[in-house]
Amino acid sequence: MKKLKIGVIGLGGIANFHIEGILASGDAEVWSLCDCNAKALLAKGGELNVPASRRYTNHLDMLKDPELDAVTIGTPNSNHFAIAYDAIKLNKPFALEKPIAMNAEEAAVLKRELEANPLPHMVCFSYRYKSAVRYAKKLIELGSLGTINHVYSQYLQSWGIREDIPLVWRFRKELSGSGALGDLGSHILDLTRILVGETVRVVADAGTIVKERDLPGAEGKGEVDVDDFCHVLSRFESGASASMSISRFAYGRGNYQQLEIYGTKGALVYNLEEEDTIHVKLGEEREFRRVDIPVEFRAGQMQSFFNLLNEKGDGLDATIEDGYINQLTIDRIIQSFTDERWVTVEQEAEHG
Ligand SMILES: NC(=O)c1ccc[n+]([C@@H]2O[C@H](COP(=O)([O-])OP(=O)(O)OC[C@H]3O[C@@H](n4cnc5c(N)ncnc54)[C@H](O)[C@@H]3O)[C@@H](O)[C@H]2O)c1
């Protein structure tokens, strides 16, 4: 079968993951590259042997290529809306990084545009592809946990503690929308939603620990105006009560992600550090036991994108609708910690 010609937009950290997935698949090839930073473009173009004619500093020029089958969008959050919007207008399927936009209004526009002009697309909620998450979803759907009462989740990193890290885009609201919440919390909100359902109200506390950082490539310091940590209490539509702890300041933690889900008949613990494993206690079992996840639950994000493009998707990929609900919940959490009160998450309110 003909290989899918994939264009990679944004050539930073996450692009390496996108490119790895393309190179590992027999179904796709890195066709073209785009980055507004000419140095990054030159380096990646050379490394991957992409001809100069298919290296772009402007995404629109890339999207106009009639041979291009689809793109991955891995730029800072502030560019997601414009690039995804142009991809829709130019009929190019896309895999878009999370959070999908800067706010729910932008996200709603993308959703409406795709409703009017449906295209294969995916939102890169990467942890949906963990076998443990897929297995947990199956257990819950089978009713093995009974009615879910509680979800306790954590997503903890420590890199923010380093005060020598400059004021990169992740610390600036105008480029990121929010801090740890959008960066890490977006993943947890998506995971708990696919496992337990819709969140209907939230109350949150958030803060900034290091308030100023060096300006990158310039003299002086600039303000960090996003959250370094965010702690949320929430209720699901089902009535289940949840807590979510998100931080870039959790000493010693690299990429620590854990969900504990407690039902009336069983419980499960998923921890990202324990690949392809989950801990469960079901029914009358005396203790939590480790379950090695059967291989059929394994999946890869990029291969799933190519399957989707080849009309062989398994229906478990995140859509723009999922991205919109995620963004709306993020906005309501921001509203909650700004106003210091409970806030309702009402999807209908955003539909135009
Ligand atoms: N799914 C995941 O697990 C995961 C993990 C890391 C990052 N991300 C997401 O990926 C995105 C990028 O994060 P990153 O860590 O790779 O950032 P990064 O800063 O390492 O890289 C971003 C790249 O985009 C380029 N860029 C900026 N504006 C551009 C434009 N208009 N057109 C083309 N290129 C442009 C920059 O020059 C840079 O090379 C973010 O939205 C982030 O939330 C997702």
The ligand as an ORCA input file, in Angstrom:
! r2SCAN-3c Opt
* xyz 0 1
  N       0.864     14.570     24.118
  C       1.841     14.735     24.984
  O       2.087     13.913     25.861
  C       2.687     15.968     24.907
  C       3.970     16.014     25.464
  C       4.738     17.166     25.290
  C       4.189     18.265     24.621
  N       2.934     18.211     24.134
  C       2.323     19.351     23.432
  O       3.051     19.579     22.220
  C       3.089     20.972     21.933
  C       4.531     21.398     21.732
  O       5.269     21.124     22.902
  P       6.855     20.913     22.831
  O       7.275     20.471     24.166
  O       7.204     20.089     21.660
  O       7.309     22.429     22.579
  P       8.709     22.926     22.051
  O       8.865     24.317     22.553
  O       9.771     21.921     22.367
  O       8.551     22.939     20.468
  C       7.647     23.755     19.777
  C       8.193     23.980     18.365
  O       7.190     24.660     17.598
  C       7.823     25.652     16.822
  N       6.822     26.666     16.454
  C       6.322     27.679     17.207
  N       5.393     28.346     16.511
  C       5.314     27.768     15.287
  C       4.544     28.025     14.117
  N       3.632     29.004     14.071
  N       4.728     27.230     13.041
  C       5.637     26.229     13.060
  N       6.408     25.944     14.142
  C       6.225     26.697     15.244
  C       8.940     26.168     17.714
  O       9.935     26.853     16.982
  C       9.442     24.860     18.334
  O      10.446     24.265     17.526
  C       2.384     21.662     23.082
  O       1.045     21.923     22.722
  C       2.416     20.637     24.215
  O       1.329     20.765     25.102
  C       2.186     17.086     24.249
*
